[in-house]
Amino acid sequence: MSGLRASTVADVLRRTAARVPDRVALRFVDSSGRESEWTYAELDDAVSRAAGVLLAAGATAGDRVAAYGKNSDAYLIGFLACARAGLVHVPINYNLTSGELAYLLSQSGSSVALVDPALASRVDEVRAETSVQRVVPLRDDEKSLLAQCSSGPVPELDVAVSDDDLVQLLYTSGTTSLPKGAMMTHRALLHEYLSCLVALDFAEDDQPLHVMPLYHSAQMHVFLLPYLMIGATNRLVEVPEPGDVLRRIEQERTGSFFAAPTVWVALANHADFEGRDLTSLRKAYYGASIMPGPVLQRLRSRLPELGFYNCFGQSEIAPLAAVLRPEEHEERPDSAGRPVLFVEAKVVDEQGEEVPPGESGEVVYRSPQLCTGYWDKPEETAEAFRGGWFHSGDLVRRDEEGYLYVVDRIKDVINTGGVLVASREVEDALYTHPAVGEVAVVAVPDPKWIERVVAVVVAKDEVTEAELLDHARERLAGFKVPKEVRFVPDLPRNSSGKLLKRVLREQLTA
């Protein structure tokens, strides 16, 4: 009887396929230029076949399935297949390697890994350290998930999936060097999809273009899945190349587009930006980090009819928490907007008491969109949900009308190019070099990356910047490696010996 009232992530596609089976759901083009096209009926059948493949391989309800690949139709099918089979999808940043990759595979307890063949060697290197029992190619292989799900009988799946079952672990960096897996249920994501549809004005004729990584919750859960929910025709590309993005917007008459500010910066600075016909664009979305004011001003000047939406949130809330709509940008261009449909927010002090409008404090949330906690981290879960609210770690102020303004990050995390980097993780890597006496890693404003990772080092022996950067590259993913190293005789501290990173940032930007 519970199936009569269930609403799961996979049902999003099933319902749309029943409503508009012959409409094109997805067009995908890979980095070589090869294109594929799926109607809603074809995509829905492929998801059922892929779910059958995973179950036949021995996966059972609740098992974790890691996904390690770039954007593709196969990546999307893999996620939806996990949702339909009652499995827990674990998206992993494809830039991660060695120890970072091994940690996520191990901590999640993933027994299956869906992997792009081009990245398979990275998994092979660490597989012995993990619980991964089977590696399944996502695509470009005759035994890949894509090859097995593209044709043939559609199985009747003997699996019951509940709204409250976990469907994904979204790993997010915090103040420590070890990422935490936010446990997302079907129920949480379905509520968030509806919040997106209401706040972001999606329509089935928007012709959206999706270019940001699907391992990131924003592209998958704020844009692609809600657009599948309402029956739009979606264009997905493997990686965003500014010239190609501008060409596609012009030629494919794209009406809706989301990108991290770093991509918008690249588009605005590209030689084709002024010459391309971009008038089809009606809705422009940005988020994941702060949009530089001059860049937003240039974009709005070049495209005055284009409506801009600032999307604010974090993975733990699925991830959209607040939106600044186009008609609100003129009066409040530096605001993160107001909470969306299913999100309740307040701003509190260190004692958990709500602060008056205009005063800074931590924004905390109540919402059915929230994760149920952090995977296998009960202490971190209890800390995050203390007092009956989820504590975001974001320092904000709220005006009289409920608009949020981000002041700073309470958690010591650097947002570089829309990707979060825990400064302590970088510091720990640099501390393993014998010449490093002390190190502090901070964010410094950057015209390209919005924030760049900078390491401030007190050396105890002779060492060069190049040597330290090479040392970091051996231990960290590329986006976590500092963009520069500054050498100083000592680090600023207060009277009790606490490191003053605020002072460091001021010194570096002076």
PLY file of the C-alpha trace (Angstrom):
ply
format ascii 1.0
element vertex 510
property float x
property float y
property float z
element edge 509
property int vertex1
property int vertex2
end_header
0.00 0.00 0.00
2.91 2.40 0.68
3.72 2.45 -3.04
0.39 4.14 -3.71
1.63 7.30 -2.00
5.38 7.11 -2.54
7.20 9.89 -4.33
10.83 9.17 -5.14
13.50 10.79 -7.26
13.06 8.15 -9.97
9.33 8.88 -10.03
10.20 12.37 -11.29
11.28 10.87 -14.60
8.63 8.14 -14.68
5.77 10.61 -14.36
7.14 12.92 -17.05
7.70 9.96 -19.38
4.08 8.93 -18.91
2.94 12.47 -19.68
5.17 13.36 -22.66
6.86 10.10 -23.75
7.99 11.28 -27.20
9.38 14.65 -26.18
13.18 14.91 -26.20
14.39 14.84 -22.60
18.13 15.05 -23.09
20.68 15.89 -25.75
24.27 15.21 -24.74
27.48 16.10 -26.54
30.81 14.75 -25.31
34.22 16.41 -25.59
34.85 14.78 -28.98
31.65 16.25 -30.41
29.62 13.03 -30.43
25.95 13.64 -29.69
23.22 11.43 -28.31
19.51 12.08 -27.85
16.94 10.55 -25.52
13.18 10.97 -25.42
11.53 10.81 -22.02
10.27 7.28 -22.72
13.71 6.13 -23.88
15.43 7.68 -20.88
12.95 6.16 -18.45
13.41 2.69 -19.97
17.20 3.08 -19.86
17.04 3.95 -16.17
15.03 0.79 -15.44
17.50 -1.34 -17.41
20.45 0.27 -15.61
18.78 -0.34 -12.24
18.39 -3.98 -13.24
22.07 -4.17 -14.17
23.13 -2.85 -10.76
20.82 -5.22 -8.89
21.93 -8.18 -11.01
25.53 -7.31 -10.13
24.71 -8.03 -6.50
23.89 -4.57 -5.16
21.06 -4.57 -2.62
18.87 -1.83 -1.18
20.89 0.70 0.81
24.24 -0.17 -0.76
26.39 2.80 -1.71
27.37 3.25 -5.35
30.14 5.76 -6.07
30.04 7.81 -9.28
33.36 9.06 -10.61
32.97 10.66 -13.99
32.46 13.80 -16.02
29.11 14.98 -17.33
27.38 12.47 -19.59
24.03 10.87 -20.29
25.46 7.77 -18.60
26.19 9.74 -15.42
22.59 10.95 -15.21
21.22 7.47 -15.94
23.49 6.04 -13.23
22.10 8.41 -10.61
18.47 7.78 -11.54
19.12 4.02 -11.71
20.44 4.08 -8.15
17.32 5.98 -7.08
15.05 3.43 -8.79
16.93 0.43 -7.38
16.94 1.71 -3.79
20.71 2.31 -3.82
22.59 5.29 -2.42
24.45 7.33 -5.03
27.81 8.84 -3.97
29.00 11.54 -6.43
32.75 12.15 -6.30
34.58 15.13 -7.77
36.45 13.73 -10.77
39.45 15.94 -9.96
40.13 14.05 -6.73
42.93 11.51 -6.77
44.87 9.13 -4.52
44.24 9.64 -0.81
41.27 11.97 -1.26
39.54 9.53 -3.60
40.34 6.57 -1.36
38.91 8.35 1.67
35.54 9.04 0.04
35.24 5.52 -1.33
36.13 4.06 2.06
34.17 6.41 4.29
31.01 5.94 2.25
31.47 2.17 2.22
30.80 2.10 -1.52
30.70 -1.46 -2.87
30.25 -0.47 -6.53
31.94 2.32 -8.45
30.55 3.74 -11.72
33.62 5.14 -13.45
34.51 6.88 -16.69
37.07 4.59 -18.41
39.44 7.53 -18.79
39.52 7.81 -14.98
39.58 4.10 -14.16
43.32 3.95 -13.45
42.87 6.36 -10.54
40.35 4.02 -8.93
42.55 1.01 -9.60
45.40 2.67 -7.71
43.41 2.96 -4.48
40.87 0.16 -4.78
42.72 -2.14 -2.38
42.27 0.46 0.35
38.47 0.61 -0.12
35.40 -1.59 0.06
34.76 -1.37 -3.69
33.98 -4.86 -4.98
33.07 -4.02 -8.56
33.98 -1.24 -10.98
31.45 -0.65 -13.78
32.42 1.56 -16.74
29.91 4.36 -17.22
30.43 4.65 -20.99
32.85 4.13 -23.90
33.05 0.38 -23.29
31.03 -2.55 -24.62
30.37 -3.66 -21.05
29.55 -0.17 -19.80
26.38 0.74 -17.97
25.36 2.84 -20.97
25.81 -0.05 -23.41
23.81 -2.41 -21.22
20.91 -0.01 -20.70
20.51 1.44 -24.19
18.33 -1.37 -25.59
16.64 -4.65 -24.73
13.80 -5.72 -22.47
12.74 -3.38 -19.69
12.78 -5.34 -16.41
10.09 -5.34 -13.75
12.07 -4.36 -10.68
11.21 -6.20 -7.47
12.34 -3.47 -5.10
10.43 -1.19 -2.74
11.73 2.36 -2.32
10.36 4.70 0.35
10.34 8.50 0.38
12.43 8.42 3.56
15.13 6.14 2.13
18.55 7.61 1.47
19.22 8.32 -2.20
22.52 10.20 -2.10
25.51 11.09 0.05
26.64 14.61 -0.81
30.15 15.16 0.51
30.91 18.65 1.71
34.09 20.11 3.18
33.91 21.66 6.62
36.36 23.11 9.08
38.32 19.86 9.30
40.33 18.18 6.59
37.89 15.27 6.35
34.76 15.74 4.21
31.34 14.82 5.58
28.66 12.94 3.65
25.30 14.72 3.95
22.61 12.02 3.91
19.89 13.03 1.45
16.52 11.28 1.26
14.14 11.13 -1.68
11.75 13.26 0.36
14.34 16.00 0.88
15.22 16.24 -2.80
11.59 16.21 -3.97
10.78 19.14 -1.68
13.82 21.00 -2.98
12.81 20.41 -6.61
9.46 22.06 -5.97
11.18 24.97 -4.23
13.33 25.41 -7.33
10.35 25.35 -9.71
8.60 28.08 -7.74
11.60 30.34 -6.99
13.40 30.07 -10.33
10.46 30.31 -12.74
11.30 27.18 -14.73
9.13 26.43 -17.77
9.05 23.43 -20.08
9.99 25.55 -23.12
13.13 27.09 -21.53
15.61 25.03 -23.60
18.10 24.89 -20.68
21.82 24.36 -21.22
23.65 22.45 -18.45
27.45 22.80 -18.31
28.51 22.61 -14.63
29.59 19.25 -13.13
26.78 16.87 -12.21
28.76 15.68 -9.17
27.92 19.12 -7.76
24.49 19.30 -6.15
23.63 22.66 -7.75
23.71 21.50 -11.37
22.04 18.16 -10.64
19.43 19.13 -8.07
18.67 22.80 -8.69
18.54 22.61 -12.48
18.67 19.27 -14.31
16.26 17.23 -12.16
13.66 20.00 -11.74
13.74 20.57 -15.50
13.17 16.84 -16.07
10.30 17.09 -13.59
8.41 19.57 -15.79
9.28 18.02 -19.14
11.85 20.41 -20.60
14.30 19.45 -23.34
17.74 19.57 -21.73
21.13 20.08 -23.39
24.07 18.66 -21.43
27.75 19.16 -22.30
30.75 17.36 -20.84
32.81 20.40 -19.85
32.19 24.15 -20.16
34.40 25.84 -22.75
33.47 29.54 -22.94
33.57 29.87 -26.71
31.53 26.69 -27.16
28.99 27.80 -24.55
28.45 31.13 -26.30
28.11 29.40 -29.66
25.55 26.96 -28.30
23.47 29.67 -26.68
23.30 31.44 -30.05
22.75 28.41 -32.30
20.49 26.36 -30.03
18.48 29.36 -28.84
19.12 28.56 -25.20
16.65 30.25 -22.87
17.96 29.22 -19.45
21.55 28.90 -18.24
23.27 28.36 -14.89
26.97 28.77 -14.17
29.30 29.43 -11.29
30.61 33.01 -11.24
34.00 31.84 -12.54
32.30 30.63 -15.74
30.27 33.84 -16.06
33.55 35.78 -15.71
35.10 33.69 -18.49
32.07 34.25 -20.73
32.08 38.01 -20.14
35.79 38.20 -20.94
35.65 36.00 -24.04
36.29 37.54 -27.45
32.94 36.25 -28.74
30.86 37.73 -25.93
30.03 40.96 -27.73
29.50 39.40 -31.17
27.25 36.43 -30.43
23.47 36.73 -30.57
22.47 35.89 -27.00
18.98 37.36 -27.13
17.33 33.94 -26.67
18.56 33.91 -23.06
15.73 34.91 -20.74
16.88 33.42 -17.42
20.42 33.51 -16.06
21.38 31.83 -12.80
24.51 32.10 -10.71
25.56 30.69 -7.36
28.08 28.49 -5.52
30.22 31.59 -4.77
30.02 35.37 -4.87
29.51 37.08 -8.24
31.85 40.09 -8.63
29.78 43.26 -8.88
31.52 44.65 -11.99
31.01 41.37 -13.85
27.31 41.27 -13.04
27.00 44.91 -14.09
28.69 44.17 -17.42
26.46 41.17 -18.07
23.31 43.13 -17.30
24.46 46.02 -19.47
25.18 43.72 -22.42
21.91 41.79 -21.96
19.40 44.23 -20.41
16.40 41.96 -21.02
18.00 39.00 -19.25
16.74 38.17 -15.78
19.43 37.22 -13.24
18.80 34.94 -10.24
21.27 34.62 -7.35
21.03 31.09 -5.89
22.29 30.64 -2.33
22.55 27.53 -0.18
24.66 24.50 0.62
24.69 20.76 -0.03
23.05 19.89 3.28
19.83 21.62 2.22
19.76 19.94 -1.20
21.17 22.70 -1.90
18.91 25.73 -2.58
18.05 27.81 0.49
17.44 31.35 -0.81
17.04 33.20 -4.10
17.42 36.81 -5.17
15.07 37.23 -8.11
15.62 39.48 -11.19
13.24 42.21 -10.04
15.09 42.36 -6.72
18.59 42.85 -8.12
18.33 46.60 -8.74
17.62 47.52 -5.14
19.67 44.76 -3.47
22.44 43.63 -5.85
24.59 42.34 -2.97
21.84 40.27 -1.34
21.53 36.47 -1.39
17.75 36.84 -1.46
15.02 35.37 0.70
14.34 31.76 1.74
12.61 29.56 -0.82
9.27 27.79 -0.46
10.20 24.96 1.91
12.95 26.71 3.90
12.58 28.50 7.22
15.59 30.57 8.29
16.66 32.77 11.15
19.87 34.52 12.13
21.25 33.73 15.59
24.11 34.64 17.89
26.53 32.21 19.54
23.90 31.36 22.19
21.32 30.49 19.54
19.24 33.60 20.17
17.79 35.40 17.17
19.52 38.71 16.45
17.71 41.89 15.38
17.55 42.85 11.69
20.80 44.38 10.51
22.99 42.52 13.01
25.32 39.71 11.94
24.90 36.12 13.06
24.81 32.56 11.82
21.94 31.61 9.53
20.20 28.43 10.70
17.51 26.42 8.94
14.49 24.21 9.39
13.30 22.47 6.24
12.11 19.15 4.80
14.93 19.71 2.27
17.59 19.12 4.92
19.83 16.08 5.11
19.20 13.66 7.95
22.77 14.04 9.19
26.32 13.14 8.22
27.16 9.58 7.22
28.83 7.72 10.10
29.59 10.98 11.94
27.18 11.18 14.90
29.11 13.88 16.76
29.25 16.20 13.74
25.55 15.55 13.13
24.62 16.44 16.71
26.69 19.63 16.52
25.15 20.72 13.21
21.56 20.13 14.38
21.87 21.46 17.92
18.90 23.33 19.30
16.50 21.92 16.72
17.94 23.91 13.82
20.59 23.14 11.20
23.61 25.39 11.70
24.93 26.46 8.30
28.26 27.97 9.30
27.47 31.08 7.22
27.71 34.47 8.87
24.97 36.72 7.50
22.76 39.66 8.33
19.05 39.95 7.56
17.19 43.14 6.78
13.68 44.15 7.89
12.11 42.50 4.82
13.86 39.16 5.30
16.62 39.49 2.69
19.89 37.77 3.57
23.34 39.31 3.07
26.40 37.08 3.38
29.02 38.68 5.62
31.62 35.93 5.94
32.06 32.22 6.48
32.17 30.95 10.00
33.69 27.71 8.84
37.21 28.12 7.62
36.48 27.12 4.03
37.75 28.70 0.82
35.30 28.92 -2.10
37.50 28.82 -5.18
35.72 28.66 -8.52
32.54 27.48 -6.82
34.30 24.49 -5.18
34.84 24.37 -1.43
38.34 23.74 -0.09
39.03 23.17 3.60
42.04 25.28 4.49
43.11 22.83 7.17
43.40 20.06 4.58
45.82 22.20 2.56
47.71 23.16 5.71
48.04 19.51 6.73
49.52 18.67 3.34
52.08 21.48 3.54
52.96 20.63 7.13
54.31 17.29 5.91
57.21 19.14 4.24
60.18 19.18 6.60
61.01 22.84 5.90
57.59 24.16 6.98
57.53 25.47 10.51
54.09 27.07 10.47
51.50 27.54 7.75
48.14 29.25 7.45
45.99 28.93 4.35
43.53 31.71 3.56
41.33 32.99 0.76
42.33 36.07 -1.20
40.00 37.76 -3.73
40.82 36.79 -7.31
39.39 38.14 -10.60
39.21 34.65 -12.14
38.62 32.24 -9.26
36.65 34.68 -7.05
38.81 33.41 -4.20
42.27 31.91 -4.60
44.04 29.63 -2.16
47.11 31.30 -0.65
49.51 29.66 1.79
51.40 31.82 4.27
54.45 29.96 5.50
56.97 30.38 8.29
59.92 28.32 7.06
62.30 26.61 9.45
64.74 25.63 6.69
65.46 26.95 3.22
62.70 26.12 0.76
61.29 27.71 -2.38
57.71 28.38 -3.43
58.09 25.95 -6.32
59.22 23.17 -4.00
56.22 23.64 -1.72
53.77 23.76 -4.63
55.25 20.55 -6.05
54.91 18.98 -2.61
51.26 20.02 -2.44
50.47 18.69 -5.93
51.63 15.24 -4.86
49.07 15.20 -2.05
46.11 17.28 -3.20
43.73 17.64 -6.11
44.74 20.44 -8.45
42.04 22.88 -7.34
43.24 22.60 -3.71
46.87 23.44 -4.47
47.70 27.03 -3.43
47.92 29.57 -6.22
50.84 31.15 -4.38
53.01 30.85 -1.27
53.99 33.85 0.83
56.89 33.60 3.28
56.72 35.55 6.56
58.83 35.59 9.74
55.82 34.85 11.95
52.02 34.53 11.86
49.70 37.06 13.56
48.14 35.80 16.79
46.07 37.25 19.60
47.13 37.41 23.25
46.00 33.84 23.87
48.01 32.53 20.93
45.09 32.02 18.53
45.96 32.48 14.87
44.32 35.58 13.37
43.47 34.65 9.79
41.40 37.79 9.46
44.54 39.85 9.96
46.38 37.70 7.42
43.71 38.31 4.82
43.86 42.04 5.46
47.64 42.01 5.08
47.50 40.06 1.84
44.90 42.35 0.27
46.31 45.65 1.52
0 1
1 2
2 3
3 4
4 5
5 6
6 7
7 8
8 9
9 10
10 11
11 12
12 13
13 14
14 15
15 16
16 17
17 18
18 19
19 20
20 21
21 22
22 23
23 24
24 25
25 26
26 27
27 28
28 29
29 30
30 31
31 32
32 33
33 34
34 35
35 36
36 37
37 38
38 39
39 40
40 41
41 42
42 43
43 44
44 45
45 46
46 47
47 48
48 49
49 50
50 51
51 52
52 53
53 54
54 55
55 56
56 57
57 58
58 59
59 60
60 61
61 62
62 63
63 64
64 65
65 66
66 67
67 68
68 69
69 70
70 71
71 72
72 73
73 74
74 75
75 76
76 77
77 78
78 79
79 80
80 81
81 82
82 83
83 84
84 85
85 86
86 87
87 88
88 89
89 90
90 91
91 92
92 93
93 94
94 95
95 96
96 97
97 98
98 99
99 100
100 101
101 102
102 103
103 104
104 105
105 106
106 107
107 108
108 109
109 110
110 111
111 112
112 113
113 114
114 115
115 116
116 117
117 118
118 119
119 120
120 121
121 122
122 123
123 124
124 125
125 126
126 127
127 128
128 129
129 130
130 131
131 132
132 133
133 134
134 135
135 136
136 137
137 138
138 139
139 140
140 141
141 142
142 143
143 144
144 145
145 146
146 147
147 148
148 149
149 150
150 151
151 152
152 153
153 154
154 155
155 156
156 157
157 158
158 159
159 160
160 161
161 162
162 163
163 164
164 165
165 166
166 167
167 168
168 169
169 170
170 171
171 172
172 173
173 174
174 175
175 176
176 177
177 178
178 179
179 180
180 181
181 182
182 183
183 184
184 185
185 186
186 187
187 188
188 189
189 190
190 191
191 192
192 193
193 194
194 195
195 196
196 197
197 198
198 199
199 200
200 201
201 202
202 203
203 204
204 205
205 206
206 207
207 208
208 209
209 210
210 211
211 212
212 213
213 214
214 215
215 216
216 217
217 218
218 219
219 220
220 221
221 222
222 223
223 224
224 225
225 226
226 227
227 228
228 229
229 230
230 231
231 232
232 233
233 234
234 235
235 236
236 237
237 238
238 239
239 240
240 241
241 242
242 243
243 244
244 245
245 246
246 247
247 248
248 249
249 250
250 251
251 252
252 253
253 254
254 255
255 256
256 257
257 258
258 259
259 260
260 261
261 262
262 263
263 264
264 265
265 266
266 267
267 268
268 269
269 270
270 271
271 272
272 273
273 274
274 275
275 276
276 277
277 278
278 279
279 280
280 281
281 282
282 283
283 284
284 285
285 286
286 287
287 288
288 289
289 290
290 291
291 292
292 293
293 294
294 295
295 296
296 297
297 298
298 299
299 300
300 301
301 302
302 303
303 304
304 305
305 306
306 307
307 308
308 309
309 310
310 311
311 312
312 313
313 314
314 315
315 316
316 317
317 318
318 319
319 320
320 321
321 322
322 323
323 324
324 325
325 326
326 327
327 328
328 329
329 330
330 331
331 332
332 333
333 334
334 335
335 336
336 337
337 338
338 339
339 340
340 341
341 342
342 343
343 344
344 345
345 346
346 347
347 348
348 349
349 350
350 351
351 352
352 353
353 354
354 355
355 356
356 357
357 358
358 359
359 360
360 361
361 362
362 363
363 364
364 365
365 366
366 367
367 368
368 369
369 370
370 371
371 372
372 373
373 374
374 375
375 376
376 377
377 378
378 379
379 380
380 381
381 382
382 383
383 384
384 385
385 386
386 387
387 388
388 389
389 390
390 391
391 392
392 393
393 394
394 395
395 396
396 397
397 398
398 399
399 400
400 401
401 402
402 403
403 404
404 405
405 406
406 407
407 408
408 409
409 410
410 411
411 412
412 413
413 414
414 415
415 416
416 417
417 418
418 419
419 420
420 421
421 422
422 423
423 424
424 425
425 426
426 427
427 428
428 429
429 430
430 431
431 432
432 433
433 434
434 435
435 436
436 437
437 438
438 439
439 440
440 441
441 442
442 443
443 444
444 445
445 446
446 447
447 448
448 449
449 450
450 451
451 452
452 453
453 454
454 455
455 456
456 457
457 458
458 459
459 460
460 461
461 462
462 463
463 464
464 465
465 466
466 467
467 468
468 469
469 470
470 471
471 472
472 473
473 474
474 475
475 476
476 477
477 478
478 479
479 480
480 481
481 482
482 483
483 484
484 485
485 486
486 487
487 488
488 489
489 490
490 491
491 492
492 493
493 494
494 495
495 496
496 497
497 498
498 499
499 500
500 501
501 502
502 503
503 504
504 505
505 506
506 507
507 508
508 509
